[in-house]
Amino acid sequence: MVIRVVLPAHLRTLARISGEVTLDIEGPAMQRSVLDALEARYPMLRGTLRDQVNQQRRPFVRFFACEEDLSHESPDTPLPEAVVSGAEPFLIVGAIAGGCD
């Protein structure tokens, strides 16, 4: 199956790509399988989205699909059918933290 992935601008620059990425996924489509395929195709992204040792999502990275925040879901939770069918992309978003002085 082919999964569409949208990366934030700084990661597209790092990977030297423009626009969205399409990835061929073997087996069930889950966050883990999408990230595995993304890092295999673009090795320069290893360590930017998740820790290389424990595979945990980086604190200021969020994952969205079908207008839902999937960031705190298990990496092995199946992705929504709209993402699996290619109707909707899997979004990787850089989060911003801040506050008042």
Buried (B, 14 or more C-beta within 10 A) or exposed (E): BEBBBBBBEEBBEBBEBEEEBEBEBEEEBBBBBBBBBBBEBBEEBEEBBBEEEEEEBEEEBBBBBBEEEBBEBEBEEBBBEEBBEEEBBBBBBBEEEEEEE
